[in-house]
Amino acid sequence: MKELKPAILMCLLFTVLCGGLYPAVVTGIAQAVFPHQANGSLITDVNGQAVGSELIGQPFTESHYFWPRPSATAEFAYNPMASGGSNNGPSNPAFLATVAERVEALRVTGVTGPIPADLVLASASGLDPHISLEAARLQIPRIAKMRNLSEDAVAGLVDIHTEGRQMGLLGEPRVNVLLLNRALDSQS
Amino acid sequence: MTFPNDLLQFLGLLGALLLLAYPLGTFMARVYNGEPTFLSPILAPCESLFYRICGVDRNDEMGWQRYALAMLLFNLVLFLTLMGMLLAQPALPFNPQGLPGLSWPLALNTAISFITNTNWQNYSGESTLSYFTQVVGLTVHNFVSAASGMAIVIALIRGFVRRTTATIGNFWVDLTRSVLYILLPLSLIGAVFLVSQGAIQNFSDYKTVPLTQSFSYDKPKLDEQGAPMLDPSGKPLTESVTAKEVSIPMGPVASQEAIKELGTNGGGFFNANSAHPFENPTPFSNLMEVLFILLIPAALTRTFGVMVGNTWQGTTLLGVMLFLFVVAFGVLHWSELASTPMLHHLGVMGGNLEGKELRFGLIGTDMFTVATTGTSCGAVVAMHDSLTPLGGLVPLSLILLGEIVFGGVGSGLYTMLAFAIIAVFVSGLMIGRTPEYLGKKIEVREMWMSIVIILVAGIVVLILSGLAMITPSAVASMANPGAHGLTEVLYAFASMANNNGSAFAGLTGNTNFYNLLGGLAMLIGRYVPAVSVLAMAGGLAGKKYVPPSLGTLPTDKFPFAFWLTLVIFIVGALTFFPALALGPIVEHLSMMGVN
């Protein structure tokens, strides 16, 4: 068994190199150059207290907030400790019934016409912080009415919190729901 | 209109891939040939130190049996250490959440999963694994399982290049060079880039933050043993709870994310894998992750061409891979854009966004899905279970074909070479000539090994899926009813036997049935082809060179690429069409029939 010695020693050496040195170097560079990103892109309030992350969505159920996408995380929606999707198949009757309920919940708030898919279909991570521009615009009349603001004022806030395509090309234009709702709160 | 934009993103990806794979492939050929490179001044002393400590002589050439033995022994040591780590998790450091050890079937499945480059996840990272396990255990395995695959394909290439010798290289040297010169530098760059986009990299405790809007939900009541309590009618008891704050998990994510893509491993730090915003924060990070997945497999075709002394040999294989990639992407993207008639009927507009993240758009999501299943990666940005039926057929088919659309690092190219040998053989039969490939006669031994490499995973998938269908507890694991449930099981075994690791994740995989039989599938699917490849390499190295004659089929020209593509389609369709017809195809037809 001439090869047993290198097998054990190689395992040990690679553990030191790839499991010790490599993550340590990456952590060092990350913390020195990109501390905000490396620590979770946290949002802080006026007291410097962390109140969430730009990248992790939060649940909003009340009518005076913009609603995020549905979330299928375990225990409760937008549970960061249990990221994941619904894994519902497209032909699953239970899934279609759930979508129908979500569409109905939007209809009772006065929404007519086609519904943007992101507003009634759950995300992959269950933590998706964004909704589409269409999904945000659809909710503007409701928010304006609940908060006694003009629709133009709310639309202005939506515009401010719209992220365009990255480098003008990648991904889709989108709105960060948590940032938008916090901006709403600080206005009224 | 997103069409011109989609096209631009897709062409941009392919352009960047070819542009980067070309120099990387040349560089890798120099590394494996032991020639000096621009990294040698820094890394050569480190490499020598490795050999000195381990007692390896870099000129000690191995025959195929010894090469295979070294590879298997190394993997056995890795398996035992990881298994120990998973079971002993609470006794080890860097465990701020105080997570317990894993049950032994789950630990066994996970350990096999990571040594075989599968990275199937029957666990949820954020609530199961400590930082120590993630970094010292899994990150290391991401590197070395990828490097093992690369070493094996390089040994096979040497088999084609060498003439009448008994040796195919030194496993320890190939392994060390793969990690030091290729995987580590690329991962370092990749990880820092991902952090710049928002991927996290820290060893902090999980962060508790207040919710901007608190809300109530029904929480299942648990008894003292932690089992759900039921009311007399058998329904779970719940109590109303108000959530005011949540915990956000932290950890050294970026360093693992980079090697997870570059080594086509695919085991996510979090349960949602690359869909999680901390693993894949922006459309740009997503595009780069797709590029990382495809980069080394694509570059290996160039390495192959350089090493065999005719780069068109590699380019021909690359062309076949590119063609299959474009076709697979086209079908998937078209199907997801079209969504389903049921959703249209409910008034939902736009593509199928169930189980997808908005920031990547359908285009970014679909590029990732094809890349991750055309290789042995298996990281996901979308929940494959929620794809449209024909959309889901694409990743499943790519896996069943043996992951050759760029392929896993190493394993993709050696499987593609096995297909090439079969293509050469079949064409040889047609014209009544002894088939040759790269100047080597293809004889009984090569044919046997090629057939084993290509069919072993398929045989395992079909037998185990069939076994699942007659086992009530395995059927109960399905999350979706009907044909879709069959697809979940088929996908699970396809993914494990081909060392992919992605899942139709609705299936409850953490049961003894799937943990143990899945572990067996992963072992057979990895090591039987790997040893067959080495056996073939040893045989080829011993043959003498046959110069091409008038009767030789040129394998570096377009007609061969076309022929090879046909052979791949025929072998794939003959093996899997019946199973696919009962799963995704029947689901699609019934979906269209209902409306």
HADDOCK unambig.tbl for C-alpha pairs under 7 A between the chains (distance, minus, plus):
assign (segid A and resid 3 and name CA) (segid B and resid 70 and name CA) 5.62 0.50 0.50
assign (segid A and resid 4 and name CA) (segid B and resid 73 and name CA) 6.63 0.50 0.50
assign (segid A and resid 5 and name CA) (segid B and resid 54 and name CA) 6.92 0.50 0.50
assign (segid A and resid 6 and name CA) (segid B and resid 54 and name CA) 4.86 0.50 0.50
assign (segid A and resid 6 and name CA) (segid B and resid 55 and name CA) 6.71 0.50 0.50
assign (segid A and resid 7 and name CA) (segid B and resid 73 and name CA) 6.30 0.50 0.50
assign (segid A and resid 7 and name CA) (segid B and resid 74 and name CA) 4.57 0.50 0.50
assign (segid A and resid 7 and name CA) (segid B and resid 77 and name CA) 6.77 0.50 0.50
assign (segid A and resid 8 and name CA) (segid B and resid 77 and name CA) 6.38 0.50 0.50
assign (segid A and resid 9 and name CA) (segid B and resid 54 and name CA) 5.65 0.50 0.50
assign (segid A and resid 10 and name CA) (segid B and resid 54 and name CA) 6.60 0.50 0.50
assign (segid A and resid 11 and name CA) (segid B and resid 78 and name CA) 6.60 0.50 0.50
assign (segid A and resid 14 and name CA) (segid B and resid 140 and name CA) 6.75 0.50 0.50
assign (segid A and resid 15 and name CA) (segid B and resid 136 and name CA) 6.28 0.50 0.50
assign (segid A and resid 15 and name CA) (segid B and resid 140 and name CA) 5.77 0.50 0.50
assign (segid A and resid 18 and name CA) (segid B and resid 139 and name CA) 6.94 0.50 0.50
assign (segid A and resid 18 and name CA) (segid B and resid 140 and name CA) 5.31 0.50 0.50
assign (segid A and resid 19 and name CA) (segid B and resid 135 and name CA) 5.39 0.50 0.50
assign (segid A and resid 19 and name CA) (segid B and resid 136 and name CA) 4.32 0.50 0.50
assign (segid A and resid 19 and name CA) (segid B and resid 139 and name CA) 6.11 0.50 0.50
assign (segid A and resid 19 and name CA) (segid B and resid 140 and name CA) 5.26 0.50 0.50
assign (segid A and resid 20 and name CA) (segid B and resid 136 and name CA) 6.75 0.50 0.50
assign (segid A and resid 23 and name CA) (segid B and resid 255 and name CA) 5.68 0.50 0.50
assign (segid A and resid 26 and name CA) (segid B and resid 188 and name CA) 6.76 0.50 0.50
assign (segid A and resid 26 and name CA) (segid B and resid 191 and name CA) 6.85 0.50 0.50
assign (segid A and resid 26 and name CA) (segid B and resid 192 and name CA) 6.50 0.50 0.50
assign (segid A and resid 26 and name CA) (segid B and resid 255 and name CA) 6.36 0.50 0.50
assign (segid A and resid 27 and name CA) (segid B and resid 201 and name CA) 5.70 0.50 0.50
assign (segid A and resid 27 and name CA) (segid B and resid 202 and name CA) 6.22 0.50 0.50
assign (segid A and resid 30 and name CA) (segid B and resid 192 and name CA) 6.44 0.50 0.50
assign (segid A and resid 30 and name CA) (segid B and resid 195 and name CA) 6.40 0.50 0.50
assign (segid A and resid 30 and name CA) (segid B and resid 201 and name CA) 6.64 0.50 0.50
assign (segid A and resid 34 and name CA) (segid B and resid 195 and name CA) 6.89 0.50 0.50
assign (segid A and resid 34 and name CA) (segid B and resid 196 and name CA) 6.10 0.50 0.50
assign (segid A and resid 37 and name CA) (segid B and resid 195 and name CA) 6.17 0.50 0.50
assign (segid A and resid 37 and name CA) (segid B and resid 196 and name CA) 6.54 0.50 0.50
assign (segid A and resid 37 and name CA) (segid B and resid 198 and name CA) 4.48 0.50 0.50
assign (segid A and resid 37 and name CA) (segid B and resid 199 and name CA) 6.52 0.50 0.50
assign (segid A and resid 37 and name CA) (segid B and resid 200 and name CA) 6.13 0.50 0.50
assign (segid A and resid 38 and name CA) (segid B and resid 195 and name CA) 5.86 0.50 0.50
assign (segid A and resid 38 and name CA) (segid B and resid 198 and name CA) 6.59 0.50 0.50
assign (segid A and resid 38 and name CA) (segid B and resid 199 and name CA) 6.37 0.50 0.50
assign (segid A and resid 38 and name CA) (segid B and resid 200 and name CA) 4.13 0.50 0.50
assign (segid A and resid 38 and name CA) (segid B and resid 201 and name CA) 4.76 0.50 0.50
assign (segid A and resid 38 and name CA) (segid B and resid 202 and name CA) 6.43 0.50 0.50
assign (segid A and resid 39 and name CA) (segid B and resid 200 and name CA) 5.65 0.50 0.50
assign (segid A and resid 39 and name CA) (segid B and resid 201 and name CA) 6.64 0.50 0.50
assign (segid A and resid 39 and name CA) (segid B and resid 202 and name CA) 6.37 0.50 0.50
assign (segid A and resid 40 and name CA) (segid B and resid 200 and name CA) 5.50 0.50 0.50
assign (segid A and resid 41 and name CA) (segid B and resid 198 and name CA) 6.65 0.50 0.50
assign (segid A and resid 50 and name CA) (segid B and resid 209 and name CA) 6.14 0.50 0.50
assign (segid A and resid 51 and name CA) (segid B and resid 209 and name CA) 5.11 0.50 0.50
assign (segid A and resid 51 and name CA) (segid B and resid 210 and name CA) 5.60 0.50 0.50
assign (segid A and resid 52 and name CA) (segid B and resid 209 and name CA) 5.74 0.50 0.50
assign (segid A and resid 55 and name CA) (segid B and resid 277 and name CA) 5.71 0.50 0.50
assign (segid A and resid 55 and name CA) (segid B and resid 281 and name CA) 6.93 0.50 0.50
assign (segid A and resid 56 and name CA) (segid B and resid 277 and name CA) 6.68 0.50 0.50
assign (segid A and resid 60 and name CA) (segid B and resid 213 and name CA) 6.21 0.50 0.50
assign (segid A and resid 75 and name CA) (segid B and resid 219 and name CA) 6.64 0.50 0.50
assign (segid A and resid 76 and name CA) (segid B and resid 217 and name CA) 6.67 0.50 0.50
assign (segid A and resid 80 and name CA) (segid B and resid 247 and name CA) 6.46 0.50 0.50
assign (segid A and resid 80 and name CA) (segid B and resid 248 and name CA) 5.44 0.50 0.50
assign (segid A and resid 80 and name CA) (segid B and resid 249 and name CA) 6.86 0.50 0.50
assign (segid A and resid 81 and name CA) (segid B and resid 126 and name CA) 6.35 0.50 0.50
assign (segid A and resid 81 and name CA) (segid B and resid 127 and name CA) 6.75 0.50 0.50
assign (segid A and resid 81 and name CA) (segid B and resid 247 and name CA) 6.62 0.50 0.50
assign (segid A and resid 81 and name CA) (segid B and resid 248 and name CA) 6.63 0.50 0.50
assign (segid A and resid 81 and name CA) (segid B and resid 249 and name CA) 6.47 0.50 0.50
assign (segid A and resid 83 and name CA) (segid B and resid 271 and name CA) 5.71 0.50 0.50
assign (segid A and resid 83 and name CA) (segid B and resid 272 and name CA) 5.26 0.50 0.50
assign (segid A and resid 84 and name CA) (segid B and resid 271 and name CA) 6.16 0.50 0.50
assign (segid A and resid 84 and name CA) (segid B and resid 272 and name CA) 4.64 0.50 0.50
assign (segid A and resid 85 and name CA) (segid B and resid 355 and name CA) 5.41 0.50 0.50
assign (segid A and resid 85 and name CA) (segid B and resid 383 and name CA) 6.41 0.50 0.50
assign (segid A and resid 86 and name CA) (segid B and resid 355 and name CA) 6.76 0.50 0.50
assign (segid A and resid 87 and name CA) (segid B and resid 355 and name CA) 6.85 0.50 0.50
assign (segid A and resid 87 and name CA) (segid B and resid 383 and name CA) 6.11 0.50 0.50
assign (segid A and resid 87 and name CA) (segid B and resid 385 and name CA) 5.09 0.50 0.50
assign (segid A and resid 87 and name CA) (segid B and resid 386 and name CA) 5.39 0.50 0.50
assign (segid A and resid 87 and name CA) (segid B and resid 505 and name CA) 6.14 0.50 0.50
assign (segid A and resid 87 and name CA) (segid B and resid 506 and name CA) 4.85 0.50 0.50
assign (segid A and resid 88 and name CA) (segid B and resid 385 and name CA) 6.46 0.50 0.50
assign (segid A and resid 88 and name CA) (segid B and resid 386 and name CA) 5.36 0.50 0.50
assign (segid A and resid 88 and name CA) (segid B and resid 480 and name CA) 6.64 0.50 0.50
assign (segid A and resid 89 and name CA) (segid B and resid 385 and name CA) 5.70 0.50 0.50
assign (segid A and resid 89 and name CA) (segid B and resid 386 and name CA) 4.63 0.50 0.50
assign (segid A and resid 89 and name CA) (segid B and resid 480 and name CA) 6.18 0.50 0.50
assign (segid A and resid 89 and name CA) (segid B and resid 484 and name CA) 6.72 0.50 0.50
assign (segid A and resid 90 and name CA) (segid B and resid 386 and name CA) 5.91 0.50 0.50
assign (segid A and resid 90 and name CA) (segid B and resid 387 and name CA) 6.91 0.50 0.50
assign (segid A and resid 90 and name CA) (segid B and resid 388 and name CA) 5.93 0.50 0.50
assign (segid A and resid 91 and name CA) (segid B and resid 591 and name CA) 6.89 0.50 0.50
assign (segid A and resid 92 and name CA) (segid B and resid 480 and name CA) 6.12 0.50 0.50
assign (segid A and resid 92 and name CA) (segid B and resid 481 and name CA) 6.63 0.50 0.50
assign (segid A and resid 100 and name CA) (segid B and resid 346 and name CA) 6.39 0.50 0.50
assign (segid A and resid 114 and name CA) (segid B and resid 347 and name CA) 5.08 0.50 0.50
assign (segid A and resid 114 and name CA) (segid B and resid 348 and name CA) 5.77 0.50 0.50
assign (segid A and resid 114 and name CA) (segid B and resid 349 and name CA) 5.79 0.50 0.50
assign (segid A and resid 115 and name CA) (segid B and resid 347 and name CA) 6.00 0.50 0.50
assign (segid A and resid 115 and name CA) (segid B and resid 348 and name CA) 4.78 0.50 0.50
assign (segid A and resid 115 and name CA) (segid B and resid 349 and name CA) 5.74 0.50 0.50
assign (segid A and resid 116 and name CA) (segid B and resid 348 and name CA) 6.04 0.50 0.50
assign (segid A and resid 116 and name CA) (segid B and resid 349 and name CA) 5.35 0.50 0.50
assign (segid A and resid 116 and name CA) (segid B and resid 350 and name CA) 6.45 0.50 0.50
assign (segid A and resid 117 and name CA) (segid B and resid 348 and name CA) 5.43 0.50 0.50
assign (segid A and resid 117 and name CA) (segid B and resid 349 and name CA) 5.55 0.50 0.50
assign (segid A and resid 117 and name CA) (segid B and resid 350 and name CA) 5.63 0.50 0.50
assign (segid A and resid 117 and name CA) (segid B and resid 351 and name CA) 6.93 0.50 0.50
assign (segid A and resid 117 and name CA) (segid B and resid 353 and name CA) 6.26 0.50 0.50
assign (segid A and resid 118 and name CA) (segid B and resid 353 and name CA) 6.02 0.50 0.50
assign (segid A and resid 121 and name CA) (segid B and resid 353 and name CA) 6.00 0.50 0.50
assign (segid A and resid 121 and name CA) (segid B and resid 354 and name CA) 4.71 0.50 0.50
assign (segid A and resid 122 and name CA) (segid B and resid 354 and name CA) 5.23 0.50 0.50
assign (segid A and resid 122 and name CA) (segid B and resid 355 and name CA) 5.90 0.50 0.50
assign (segid A and resid 123 and name CA) (segid B and resid 354 and name CA) 5.91 0.50 0.50
assign (segid A and resid 123 and name CA) (segid B and resid 355 and name CA) 4.56 0.50 0.50
assign (segid A and resid 123 and name CA) (segid B and resid 356 and name CA) 4.89 0.50 0.50
assign (segid A and resid 123 and name CA) (segid B and resid 357 and name CA) 5.34 0.50 0.50
assign (segid A and resid 124 and name CA) (segid B and resid 272 and name CA) 6.79 0.50 0.50
assign (segid A and resid 124 and name CA) (segid B and resid 275 and name CA) 5.98 0.50 0.50
assign (segid A and resid 124 and name CA) (segid B and resid 355 and name CA) 3.84 0.50 0.50
assign (segid A and resid 124 and name CA) (segid B and resid 356 and name CA) 4.61 0.50 0.50
assign (segid A and resid 124 and name CA) (segid B and resid 357 and name CA) 5.79 0.50 0.50
assign (segid A and resid 124 and name CA) (segid B and resid 382 and name CA) 5.46 0.50 0.50
assign (segid A and resid 124 and name CA) (segid B and resid 383 and name CA) 5.69 0.50 0.50
assign (segid A and resid 125 and name CA) (segid B and resid 272 and name CA) 5.04 0.50 0.50
assign (segid A and resid 125 and name CA) (segid B and resid 275 and name CA) 5.37 0.50 0.50
assign (segid A and resid 125 and name CA) (segid B and resid 276 and name CA) 5.17 0.50 0.50
assign (segid A and resid 128 and name CA) (segid B and resid 357 and name CA) 6.14 0.50 0.50
assign (segid A and resid 130 and name CA) (segid B and resid 358 and name CA) 6.43 0.50 0.50
assign (segid A and resid 130 and name CA) (segid B and resid 359 and name CA) 7.00 0.50 0.50
assign (segid A and resid 131 and name CA) (segid B and resid 358 and name CA) 6.77 0.50 0.50
assign (segid A and resid 166 and name CA) (segid B and resid 283 and name CA) 6.72 0.50 0.50
assign (segid A and resid 166 and name CA) (segid B and resid 284 and name CA) 6.89 0.50 0.50
assign (segid A and resid 169 and name CA) (segid B and resid 5 and name CA) 6.81 0.50 0.50
assign (segid A and resid 170 and name CA) (segid B and resid 9 and name CA) 6.85 0.50 0.50
assign (segid A and resid 170 and name CA) (segid B and resid 283 and name CA) 5.63 0.50 0.50
assign (segid A and resid 170 and name CA) (segid B and resid 284 and name CA) 6.52 0.50 0.50
assign (segid A and resid 171 and name CA) (segid B and resid 283 and name CA) 5.00 0.50 0.50
assign (segid A and resid 171 and name CA) (segid B and resid 359 and name CA) 5.69 0.50 0.50
assign (segid A and resid 171 and name CA) (segid B and resid 360 and name CA) 4.52 0.50 0.50
assign (segid A and resid 171 and name CA) (segid B and resid 361 and name CA) 5.04 0.50 0.50
assign (segid A and resid 171 and name CA) (segid B and resid 364 and name CA) 6.52 0.50 0.50
assign (segid A and resid 172 and name CA) (segid B and resid 359 and name CA) 6.00 0.50 0.50
assign (segid A and resid 172 and name CA) (segid B and resid 360 and name CA) 6.57 0.50 0.50
assign (segid A and resid 172 and name CA) (segid B and resid 361 and name CA) 5.32 0.50 0.50
assign (segid A and resid 174 and name CA) (segid B and resid 359 and name CA) 6.85 0.50 0.50
